[in-house]
Amino acid sequence: MTNSQNSPQRKKTISGRFWFGSAIVLIAAAALGSRVYFQQQATELRDDSQSTAWDSSWPELPESVSPTHPIEFIRAAYAFAARRPDVVRYLPCYCGCEKQGHQSLQFCFVKKRTASGIAEWDHMGFT
């Protein structure tokens, strides 16, 4: 082995190549990971869109003088509350309606449920 093969310059070159290669591998792994993550998010979003689909058999939404959001957004929120009481019953409400007996966000949207579905909407979901 010659002295030129173990020179500090050669070691520096090998070390630089190692770190450059490591950086490329990390960037590729991050790009692949983000792609998988965003594909999963898109799938969940498609699945959630089924939870916000409006059922034409439901009663009309309560009248609101001036909705604070677009009606499509409000309708989707009511549909989600109707279809996913297992989720919204754990969400607290911050509009002060607990004084009216509401125990969670679920009661801001659905006033009464019957065995066949929704009997009456609550107007608090518009706020």
N, C-alpha and C positions, 0 to 999 in steps of 0.2 A: 504494500500500500504506500503510495507516495504521499508526501506531505501536502501536495496541492489538493488532494481529494478531501482532506480533513480541514481545510482552511476555514477561517471564520467567515469568509465571504460565502463559501458554499453552504455552510450551516445556516447562514442568514437567508439564503435563497430557498433552501428546503423548508425552513420554518415559515417563511412568507407564503410559499405555495400551500403549505399545510393549512394555515389560517385562512387563506383565500378560498381553498376548497371547502373548508368547514363552513365558512360564511355562505357559500353557494348552496351547500346542502341544507343549512338552516333556513335560508330564504325559500328554497323549493318546498321544504316541509311546511313552512308557514303558509305558502300559497295553496298547497294541497289541502291543508287543514281548514283554511278559510273557505275554500270551495265546498268542501264537505259540509261545513257548518251552515253556509248560506243555502245549500240545496236542502238541508234538513229544515231550515226555517221556512223555505218556500213550501215544502210539503205540509208543515204544520199550519201554515197560513191557508192553504187550500182546504185542509181538514176543518179549520176553524170557520171557514166561509159557510160551511154547511150549518154551523151553529147560529149564524146570523141571517139565514134565509127566512123570509117572511112567509107565514102560512096564511093563505087566503081564508081559511075557516075561522081565524081569530077575529075578535071584535075590532072595530076601528080604534085607532089611538085616541086618547082624550084630546079635546080641543085645547089649544094653547094660543094665547093672544099673540105672542111673539117668540117663537122658538129661538133658543140661543145657538143652535147648531143646524146644519142642513137636515132636512127631514129624513134623508136616506140614512144619515148617521144615527139619528134618534131611533128610527125604525129598527136598525141593526142592533142597537143597544137593547131595545125592548125584546127583540127576537132572541138575543143571547140570554137575557134574564129569564125568558120563558122556557127556553130549551135547556139551560144549564143551571137550574136551581142549586145543584150540588156545588157549584163554584161560587155564585153570587151570594149565597147565604153566609159565606165566610168573609165577605167584603164589608167593611164598616161604611156607614153613610156619614157625610159631613154637612148635610144641609139643615140639621137641627130637627129632623122629623122623628128622632127617637122619643121626643116628648109626646108624639102622637101614637106611640106604641110600636114603631118600626124597630125591628131587632137587627136588621142588616140591610144592605143595598137591595136585596131581593124584594123587600116590601115597598121600595120606591117605584118599582115597575109593575109588579103584579099584586093587585089588591086582593083578589079572590081566585082560587083555583077550584075547578070541579074535576070529577073523575075523567071527563072527556077533554079537559084542557083548561083554557083560560076563560074565566067568567067575566072578569073586569080588570082593566088596567088602572094603575094609580098614576096621577098626573105628576108626581114628584120626579119621575124619570126625565122630564123635560128640563129640569134645572141643573 
